[in-house]
């Protein structure tokens, strides 16, 4: 089947589209990938929702509609001339994710009906809500694809996704034994860069590399995340971003950015210590932060980027949603019991088909 994966990550950098040929549950071939920039006004509104809180109901409803239209317009460009296609997996944009005791709330916006309308295809969506309904945490979802793509690379493997949030998948003898979010990857750094410098991100970590660690801020944030027992993060990262900015706004920006990197590296390294992996594979947009990768390699052994295993780092999450759409349309259940804590295997996502 020719399956499309569509998403926008927590960094809100772009709309990502991937086309995969999927033949069975273990055979995935990437045919095409492209990212499209958000319209400036839409991106600004998305960031305001994330930074300033949920906001008015009318604004959320408007963003849900506009985001769906924006993804649909980009989808038209992406599928032009592609011939027969089968299904789309659409993640949308997460604006809220919070776990409190047994109650887990997640919210992804972007109306899927517009993607179905322009493509004529079924759109599978709301993957996280379905997982929560089945007793899971709704995150992380990526370990299921980490196992397929990298599970045979060594006996003990840690696959680390560096997006806005760092999540790790621990694989032993080809099977996922645990998975969790551990803290921010790019989230703190990007937030400071945007607020203090008006830039989207610190390219290659060059500014951070010039800085020094602000010890009180480092300890505060590391202790905050170390105290969280939840295996999925969202709301907590938003709190940390605001608190980190407030406590460091009078410090040199390069020191703030260096501290943000060191927080990410420390939380990751602590999470890997007990497992002692033979191999650490990094994926996600954060691998393009050369300084962050350098620091991870200094504190951990046998660290590689997924590109070295034939899968471009930015493609792993888009592949995930193409794969989940394939599983849903084929009526095949996914087993997330050791990943999110779901009570039993289930069909991932809801189906939207309007033409």
RONUVEX-575618 format. One record per residue (C-alpha): residue number from 0; z, y, x. Coordinates in nm, 2 decimals, m for minus. Example, Ala and Ser with C-alpha at 12.3 -4.5 7.8 and 13.67 -1.06 7.14 Angstrom:
<sites>
<site num="0" up="0.78" north="m0.45" east="1.23"/>
<site num="1" up="0.71" north="m0.11" east="1.37"/>
</sites>
This chain:
<sites>
<site num="0" up="0.00" north="0.00" east="0.00"/>
<site num="1" up="m0.07" north="0.36" east="0.11"/>
<site num="2" up="0.26" north="0.54" east="0.06"/>
<site num="3" up="0.35" north="0.91" east="0.11"/>
<site num="4" up="0.70" north="1.03" east="0.22"/>
<site num="5" up="0.79" north="1.39" east="0.14"/>
<site num="6" up="1.11" north="1.57" east="0.24"/>
<site num="7" up="1.28" north="1.88" east="0.37"/>
<site num="8" up="1.58" north="1.82" east="0.60"/>
<site num="9" up="1.92" north="2.01" east="0.61"/>
<site num="10" up="1.77" north="2.24" east="0.87"/>
<site num="11" up="1.52" north="2.37" east="0.61"/>
<site num="12" up="1.26" north="2.40" east="0.89"/>
<site num="13" up="0.96" north="2.29" east="0.69"/>
<site num="14" up="0.81" north="2.07" east="0.42"/>
<site num="15" up="0.73" north="1.73" east="0.58"/>
<site num="16" up="0.46" north="1.49" east="0.47"/>
<site num="17" up="0.37" north="1.14" east="0.60"/>
<site num="18" up="0.12" north="0.88" east="0.50"/>
<site num="19" up="0.19" north="0.52" east="0.58"/>
<site num="20" up="0.02" north="0.19" east="0.53"/>
<site num="21" up="0.30" north="m0.06" east="0.43"/>
<site num="22" up="0.23" north="m0.43" east="0.43"/>
<site num="23" up="0.55" north="m0.61" east="0.35"/>
<site num="24" up="0.90" north="m0.50" east="0.43"/>
<site num="25" up="0.86" north="m0.51" east="0.81"/>
<site num="26" up="0.51" north="m0.38" east="0.87"/>
<site num="27" up="0.47" north="0.00" east="0.86"/>
<site num="28" up="0.18" north="0.19" east="1.01"/>
<site num="29" up="0.18" north="0.57" east="1.03"/>
<site num="30" up="m0.17" north="0.71" east="0.93"/>
<site num="31" up="m0.10" north="1.08" east="0.91"/>
<site num="32" up="0.18" north="1.34" east="0.94"/>
<site num="33" up="0.19" north="1.71" east="0.88"/>
<site num="34" up="0.45" north="1.97" east="0.82"/>
<site num="35" up="0.40" north="2.29" east="0.62"/>
<site num="36" up="0.61" north="2.61" east="0.66"/>
<site num="37" up="0.80" north="2.73" east="0.36"/>
<site num="38" up="0.70" north="3.06" east="0.20"/>
<site num="39" up="0.93" north="3.33" east="0.35"/>
<site num="40" up="1.09" north="3.43" east="0.02"/>
<site num="41" up="1.15" north="3.07" east="m0.08"/>
<site num="42" up="1.30" north="2.98" east="0.26"/>
<site num="43" up="1.53" north="3.29" east="0.24"/>
<site num="44" up="1.65" north="3.18" east="m0.11"/>
<site num="45" up="1.72" north="2.83" east="0.01"/>
<site num="46" up="1.92" north="2.95" east="0.30"/>
<site num="47" up="2.12" north="3.19" east="0.08"/>
<site num="48" up="2.21" north="2.90" east="m0.15"/>
<site num="49" up="2.33" north="2.70" east="0.15"/>
<site num="50" up="2.52" north="2.98" east="0.32"/>
<site num="51" up="2.67" north="3.16" east="0.03"/>
<site num="52" up="2.76" north="2.87" east="m0.20"/>
<site num="53" up="2.60" north="2.72" east="m0.51"/>
<site num="54" up="2.54" north="3.05" east="m0.69"/>
<site num="55" up="2.43" north="3.12" east="m1.04"/>
<site num="56" up="2.29" north="2.85" east="m1.26"/>
<site num="57" up="1.98" north="3.05" east="m1.33"/>
<site num="58" up="1.91" north="3.09" east="m0.96"/>
<site num="59" up="1.94" north="2.71" east="m0.90"/>
<site num="60" up="1.71" north="2.64" east="m1.19"/>
<site num="61" up="1.46" north="2.88" east="m1.06"/>
<site num="62" up="1.47" north="2.73" east="m0.71"/>
<site num="63" up="1.44" north="2.38" east="m0.85"/>
<site num="64" up="1.11" north="2.48" east="m1.02"/>
<site num="65" up="0.97" north="2.69" east="m0.73"/>
<site num="66" up="1.05" north="2.43" east="m0.47"/>
<site num="67" up="0.87" north="2.16" east="m0.68"/>
<site num="68" up="0.56" north="2.39" east="m0.71"/>
<site num="69" up="0.57" north="2.47" east="m0.34"/>
<site num="70" up="0.58" north="2.10" east="m0.24"/>
<site num="71" up="0.30" north="2.03" east="m0.49"/>
<site num="72" up="0.07" north="2.29" east="m0.34"/>
<site num="73" up="0.13" north="2.15" east="0.01"/>
<site num="74" up="0.08" north="1.80" east="m0.12"/>
<site num="75" up="m0.27" north="1.89" east="m0.25"/>
<site num="76" up="m0.37" north="2.00" east="0.10"/>
<site num="77" up="m0.22" north="1.69" east="0.26"/>
<site num="78" up="m0.39" north="1.43" east="0.04"/>
<site num="79" up="m0.73" north="1.60" east="0.03"/>
<site num="80" up="m1.00" north="1.35" east="0.13"/>
<site num="81" up="m0.75" north="1.06" east="0.17"/>
<site num="82" up="m0.90" north="0.83" east="m0.09"/>
<site num="83" up="m0.69" north="0.58" east="m0.28"/>
<site num="84" up="m0.31" north="0.64" east="m0.26"/>
<site num="85" up="m0.04" north="0.44" east="m0.43"/>
<site num="86" up="0.30" north="0.62" east="m0.45"/>
<site num="87" up="0.50" north="0.92" east="m0.32"/>
<site num="88" up="0.87" north="0.91" east="m0.22"/>
<site num="89" up="1.02" north="1.26" east="m0.26"/>
<site num="90" up="1.36" north="1.35" east="m0.12"/>
<site num="91" up="1.36" north="1.72" east="m0.21"/>
<site num="92" up="1.61" north="1.97" east="m0.06"/>
<site num="93" up="1.98" north="1.89" east="m0.05"/>
<site num="94" up="2.19" north="2.19" east="m0.16"/>
<site num="95" up="2.52" north="2.01" east="m0.21"/>
<site num="96" up="2.68" north="1.69" east="m0.10"/>
<site num="97" up="3.05" north="1.64" east="m0.12"/>
<site num="98" up="3.28" north="1.33" east="m0.11"/>
<site num="99" up="3.63" north="1.36" east="m0.24"/>
<site num="100" up="3.82" north="1.04" east="m0.28"/>
<site num="101" up="3.62" north="0.82" east="m0.51"/>
<site num="102" up="3.41" north="1.11" east="m0.65"/>
<site num="103" up="3.09" north="1.18" east="m0.47"/>
<site num="104" up="2.85" north="1.46" east="m0.58"/>
<site num="105" up="2.51" north="1.51" east="m0.44"/>
<site num="106" up="2.23" north="1.75" east="m0.55"/>
<site num="107" up="1.87" north="1.76" east="m0.43"/>
<site num="108" up="1.64" north="2.01" east="m0.58"/>
<site num="109" up="1.26" north="2.03" east="m0.62"/>
<site num="110" up="1.10" north="1.92" east="m0.95"/>
<site num="111" up="0.90" north="1.60" east="m0.89"/>
<site num="112" up="0.69" north="1.64" east="m1.20"/>
<site num="113" up="0.47" north="1.89" east="m1.02"/>
<site num="114" up="0.39" north="1.64" east="m0.73"/>
<site num="115" up="0.30" north="1.38" east="m0.99"/>
<site num="116" up="0.07" north="1.62" east="m1.17"/>
<site num="117" up="m0.13" north="1.73" east="m0.87"/>
<site num="118" up="m0.16" north="1.38" east="m0.72"/>
<site num="119" up="m0.19" north="1.16" east="m1.03"/>
<site num="120" up="0.06" north="0.93" east="m0.86"/>
<site num="121" up="0.41" north="0.80" east="m0.95"/>
<site num="122" up="0.68" north="1.00" east="m0.76"/>
<site num="123" up="1.00" north="0.82" east="m0.67"/>
<site num="124" up="1.29" north="1.06" east="m0.63"/>
<site num="125" up="1.68" north="1.10" east="m0.66"/>
<site num="126" up="1.74" north="0.82" east="m0.40"/>
<site num="127" up="2.09" north="0.95" east="m0.32"/>
<site num="128" up="2.21" north="0.97" east="m0.68"/>
<site num="129" up="2.09" north="0.61" east="m0.74"/>
<site num="130" up="2.29" north="0.49" east="m0.44"/>
<site num="131" up="2.60" north="0.67" east="m0.57"/>
<site num="132" up="2.55" north="0.51" east="m0.91"/>
<site num="133" up="2.55" north="0.17" east="m0.74"/>
<site num="134" up="2.89" north="0.25" east="m0.58"/>
<site num="135" up="2.75" north="0.39" east="m0.25"/>
<site num="136" up="2.81" north="0.72" east="m0.08"/>
<site num="137" up="2.45" north="0.84" east="m0.11"/>
<site num="138" up="2.43" north="0.89" east="0.27"/>
<site num="139" up="2.32" north="0.80" east="0.53"/>
<site num="140" up="2.01" north="0.63" east="0.40"/>
<site num="141" up="1.81" north="0.63" east="0.73"/>
<site num="142" up="1.98" north="0.31" east="0.88"/>
<site num="143" up="1.76" north="0.09" east="0.66"/>
<site num="144" up="1.45" north="0.22" east="0.84"/>
<site num="145" up="1.63" north="0.24" east="1.18"/>
<site num="146" up="1.67" north="m0.14" east="1.16"/>
<site num="147" up="1.30" north="m0.20" east="1.08"/>
<site num="148" up="1.17" north="0.03" east="1.35"/>
<site num="149" up="1.42" north="m0.03" east="1.63"/>
<site num="150" up="1.64" north="m0.33" east="1.54"/>
<site num="151" up="1.48" north="m0.57" east="1.79"/>
<site num="152" up="1.49" north="m0.34" east="2.09"/>
<site num="153" up="1.82" north="m0.48" east="2.23"/>
<site num="154" up="2.12" north="m0.69" east="2.13"/>
<site num="155" up="2.35" north="m0.39" east="2.06"/>
<site num="156" up="2.17" north="m0.06" east="1.96"/>
<site num="157" up="2.29" north="0.27" east="1.84"/>
<site num="158" up="2.02" north="0.48" east="1.66"/>
<site num="159" up="2.12" north="0.84" east="1.65"/>
<site num="160" up="1.95" north="1.08" east="1.41"/>
<site num="161" up="1.98" north="1.44" east="1.52"/>
<site num="162" up="1.90" north="1.67" east="1.23"/>
<site num="163" up="2.13" north="1.93" east="1.08"/>
<site num="164" up="2.39" north="1.65" east="1.08"/>
<site num="165" up="2.43" north="1.37" east="1.33"/>
<site num="166" up="2.43" north="1.02" east="1.19"/>
<site num="167" up="2.45" north="0.70" east="1.37"/>
<site num="168" up="2.34" north="0.34" east="1.29"/>
<site num="169" up="2.50" north="0.06" east="1.48"/>
<site num="170" up="2.28" north="m0.25" east="1.50"/>
<site num="171" up="2.39" north="m0.59" east="1.65"/>
<site num="172" up="2.16" north="m0.89" east="1.67"/>
<site num="173" up="1.90" north="m0.72" east="1.45"/>
<site num="174" up="2.14" north="m0.63" east="1.17"/>
<site num="175" up="2.31" north="m0.31" east="1.07"/>
<site num="176" up="2.69" north="m0.35" east="1.11"/>
<site num="177" up="2.79" north="0.01" east="1.02"/>
<site num="178" up="2.65" north="0.36" east="0.97"/>
<site num="179" up="2.80" north="0.70" east="0.93"/>
<site num="180" up="2.76" north="1.08" east="0.97"/>
<site num="181" up="2.97" north="1.20" east="1.26"/>
<site num="182" up="2.93" north="1.58" east="1.25"/>
<site num="183" up="2.68" north="1.86" east="1.31"/>
<site num="184" up="2.38" north="1.81" east="1.53"/>
<site num="185" up="2.17" north="2.13" east="1.50"/>
<site num="186" up="2.37" north="2.28" east="1.21"/>
<site num="187" up="2.61" north="2.50" east="1.41"/>
<site num="188" up="2.36" north="2.60" east="1.67"/>
<site num="189" up="2.09" north="2.70" east="1.42"/>
<site num="190" up="2.34" north="2.89" east="1.21"/>
<site num="191" up="2.46" north="3.10" east="1.50"/>
<site num="192" up="2.11" north="3.16" east="1.63"/>
<site num="193" up="2.00" north="3.28" east="1.29"/>
<site num="194" up="2.30" north="3.50" east="1.22"/>
<site num="195" up="2.34" north="3.65" east="1.57"/>
<site num="196" up="1.99" north="3.66" east="1.70"/>
<site num="197" up="1.76" north="3.65" east="1.40"/>
<site num="198" up="1.58" north="3.35" east="1.54"/>
<site num="199" up="1.53" north="3.01" east="1.37"/>
<site num="200" up="1.68" north="2.81" east="1.66"/>
<site num="201" up="1.76" north="2.81" east="2.03"/>
<site num="202" up="1.44" north="2.67" east="2.17"/>
<site num="203" up="1.51" north="2.39" east="2.41"/>
<site num="204" up="1.87" north="2.50" east="2.42"/>
<site num="205" up="1.79" north="2.75" east="2.69"/>
<site num="206" up="2.04" north="3.01" east="2.56"/>
<site num="207" up="2.31" north="2.75" east="2.52"/>
<site num="208" up="2.26" north="2.63" east="2.88"/>
<site num="209" up="2.36" north="2.97" east="3.01"/>
<site num="210" up="2.69" north="2.97" east="2.83"/>
<site num="211" up="3.04" north="2.84" east="2.87"/>
<site num="212" up="3.26" north="2.64" east="2.63"/>
<site num="213" up="3.49" north="2.84" east="2.41"/>
<site num="214" up="3.78" north="2.60" east="2.43"/>
<site num="215" up="3.98" north="2.71" east="2.12"/>
<site num="216" up="3.67" north="2.69" east="1.90"/>
<site num="217" up="3.56" north="2.36" east="2.05"/>
<site num="218" up="3.90" north="2.20" east="1.98"/>
<site num="219" up="3.92" north="2.35" east="1.63"/>
<site num="220" up="3.59" north="2.21" east="1.51"/>
<site num="221" up="3.61" north="1.87" east="1.69"/>
<site num="222" up="3.96" north="1.82" east="1.54"/>
<site num="223" up="3.83" north="1.91" east="1.20"/>
<site num="224" up="3.56" north="1.65" east="1.20"/>
<site num="225" up="3.77" north="1.39" east="1.37"/>
<site num="226" up="4.02" north="1.42" east="1.08"/>
<site num="227" up="3.75" north="1.35" east="0.82"/>
<site num="228" up="3.75" north="0.98" east="0.70"/>
<site num="229" up="3.44" north="1.01" east="0.49"/>
<site num="230" up="3.13" north="0.84" east="0.63"/>
<site num="231" up="2.90" north="1.10" east="0.46"/>
<site num="232" up="2.90" north="1.47" east="0.53"/>
<site num="233" up="2.75" north="1.78" east="0.37"/>
<site num="234" up="3.00" north="2.02" east="0.22"/>
<site num="235" up="3.22" north="1.98" east="0.53"/>
<site num="236" up="2.94" north="2.10" east="0.76"/>
<site num="237" up="2.88" north="2.41" east="0.55"/>
<site num="238" up="3.26" north="2.49" east="0.59"/>
<site num="239" up="3.24" north="2.43" east="0.96"/>
<site num="240" up="2.94" north="2.66" east="1.00"/>
<site num="241" up="3.11" north="2.95" east="0.84"/>
<site num="242" up="3.44" north="2.90" east="1.01"/>
<site num="243" up="3.28" north="2.86" east="1.35"/>
<site num="244" up="3.08" north="3.18" east="1.30"/>
<site num="245" up="3.39" north="3.37" east="1.20"/>
<site num="246" up="3.61" north="3.25" east="1.48"/>
<site num="247" up="3.34" north="3.32" east="1.75"/>
<site num="248" up="3.16" north="3.63" east="1.63"/>
<site num="249" up="3.32" north="3.85" east="1.90"/>
<site num="250" up="3.23" north="3.60" east="2.18"/>
<site num="251" up="2.91" north="3.60" east="2.38"/>
<site num="252" up="2.63" north="3.44" east="2.19"/>
<site num="253" up="2.54" north="3.21" east="2.47"/>
<site num="254" up="2.90" north="3.08" east="2.48"/>
<site num="255" up="2.89" north="3.02" east="2.11"/>
<site num="256" up="2.57" north="2.82" east="2.14"/>
<site num="257" up="2.70" north="2.62" east="2.44"/>
<site num="258" up="3.02" north="2.54" east="2.24"/>
<site num="259" up="2.81" north="2.43" east="1.94"/>
<site num="260" up="2.61" north="2.19" east="2.16"/>
<site num="261" up="2.93" north="2.05" east="2.33"/>
<site num="262" up="3.09" north="1.99" east="1.98"/>
<site num="263" up="2.79" north="1.79" east="1.88"/>
<site num="264" up="2.78" north="1.58" east="2.20"/>
<site num="265" up="3.16" north="1.52" east="2.20"/>
<site num="266" up="3.16" north="1.39" east="1.84"/>
<site num="267" up="2.86" north="1.16" east="1.90"/>
<site num="268" up="3.01" north="1.03" east="2.23"/>
<site num="269" up="3.34" north="0.95" east="2.07"/>
<site num="270" up="3.17" north="0.77" east="1.78"/>
<site num="271" up="2.98" north="0.54" east="2.03"/>
<site num="272" up="3.27" north="0.46" east="2.26"/>
<site num="273" up="3.41" north="0.16" east="2.08"/>
<site num="274" up="3.07" north="0.00" east="2.02"/>
<site num="275" up="2.94" north="0.02" east="2.38"/>
<site num="276" up="2.57" north="m0.01" east="2.29"/>
<site num="277" up="2.32" north="m0.16" east="2.53"/>
<site num="278" up="2.07" north="0.11" east="2.41"/>
<site num="279" up="2.09" north="0.45" east="2.25"/>
<site num="280" up="1.78" north="0.57" east="2.07"/>
<site num="281" up="1.76" north="0.93" east="1.96"/>
<site num="282" up="1.54" north="1.05" east="1.67"/>
<site num="283" up="1.51" north="1.36" east="1.45"/>
<site num="284" up="1.41" north="1.71" east="1.52"/>
<site num="285" up="1.72" north="1.77" east="1.75"/>
<site num="286" up="1.56" north="1.56" east="2.03"/>
<site num="287" up="1.34" north="1.87" east="2.10"/>
<site num="288" up="1.65" north="2.05" east="2.21"/>
<site num="289" up="1.62" north="1.95" east="2.57"/>
<site num="290" up="1.96" north="2.08" east="2.67"/>
<site num="291" up="2.13" north="1.88" east="2.39"/>
<site num="292" up="1.95" north="1.56" east="2.50"/>
<site num="293" up="2.04" north="1.63" east="2.86"/>
<site num="294" up="2.41" north="1.66" east="2.77"/>
<site num="295" up="2.40" north="1.34" east="2.56"/>
<site num="296" up="2.25" north="1.15" east="2.86"/>
<site num="297" up="2.51" north="1.28" east="3.09"/>
<site num="298" up="2.79" north="1.15" east="2.87"/>
<site num="299" up="2.63" north="0.82" east="2.76"/>
<site num="300" up="2.42" north="0.55" east="2.93"/>
<site num="301" up="2.07" north="0.41" east="2.85"/>
<site num="302" up="1.97" north="0.70" east="2.62"/>
<site num="303" up="1.61" north="0.71" east="2.51"/>
<site num="304" up="1.40" north="0.92" east="2.26"/>
<site num="305" up="1.23" north="0.72" east="1.99"/>
<site num="306" up="0.89" north="0.84" east="2.12"/>
<site num="307" up="0.94" north="0.59" east="2.40"/>
<site num="308" up="0.95" north="0.31" east="2.14"/>
<site num="309" up="0.63" north="0.42" east="1.97"/>
<site num="310" up="0.77" north="0.63" east="1.69"/>
<site num="311" up="0.77" north="1.01" east="1.72"/>
<site num="312" up="1.12" north="1.14" east="1.67"/>
<site num="313" up="1.03" north="1.37" east="1.38"/>
<site num="314" up="0.86" north="1.09" east="1.18"/>
<site num="315" up="1.15" north="0.86" east="1.13"/>
<site num="316" up="1.30" north="1.03" east="0.82"/>
<site num="317" up="0.96" north="1.08" east="0.65"/>
<site num="318" up="0.88" north="0.72" east="0.70"/>
<site num="319" up="1.21" north="0.63" east="0.53"/>
<site num="320" up="1.11" north="0.79" east="0.20"/>
<site num="321" up="0.76" north="0.64" east="0.21"/>
<site num="322" up="0.93" north="0.30" east="0.26"/>
<site num="323" up="1.18" north="0.35" east="m0.02"/>
<site num="324" up="0.90" north="0.45" east="m0.26"/>
<site num="325" up="0.72" north="0.13" east="m0.16"/>
<site num="326" up="1.02" north="m0.08" east="m0.23"/>
<site num="327" up="1.08" north="0.08" east="m0.57"/>
<site num="328" up="0.72" north="0.06" east="m0.69"/>
<site num="329" up="0.70" north="m0.31" east="m0.58"/>
<site num="330" up="1.03" north="m0.39" east="m0.76"/>
<site num="331" up="1.20" north="m0.48" east="m0.44"/>
<site num="332" up="1.58" north="m0.41" east="m0.40"/>
<site num="333" up="1.73" north="m0.25" east="m0.09"/>
<site num="334" up="2.06" north="m0.37" east="0.05"/>
<site num="335" up="2.28" north="m0.08" east="0.14"/>
<site num="336" up="2.62" north="m0.25" east="0.12"/>
<site num="337" up="2.69" north="m0.22" east="0.50"/>
<site num="338" up="2.53" north="0.12" east="0.51"/>
<site num="339" up="2.66" north="0.33" east="0.22"/>
<site num="340" up="2.90" north="0.09" east="0.07"/>
<site num="341" up="2.68" north="0.02" east="m0.24"/>
<site num="342" up="2.83" north="m0.27" east="m0.44"/>
<site num="343" up="2.51" north="m0.47" east="m0.45"/>
<site num="344" up="2.13" north="m0.45" east="m0.37"/>
<site num="345" up="1.94" north="m0.22" east="m0.61"/>
<site num="346" up="1.60" north="m0.06" east="m0.68"/>
<site num="347" up="1.59" north="0.28" east="m0.50"/>
<site num="348" up="1.51" north="0.60" east="m0.68"/>
<site num="349" up="1.38" north="0.70" east="m1.02"/>
<site num="350" up="1.01" north="0.70" east="m1.12"/>
<site num="351" up="0.83" north="1.02" east="m1.24"/>
<site num="352" up="0.47" north="0.97" east="m1.36"/>
<site num="353" up="0.31" north="1.23" east="m1.58"/>
<site num="354" up="m0.07" north="1.17" east="m1.55"/>
</sites>
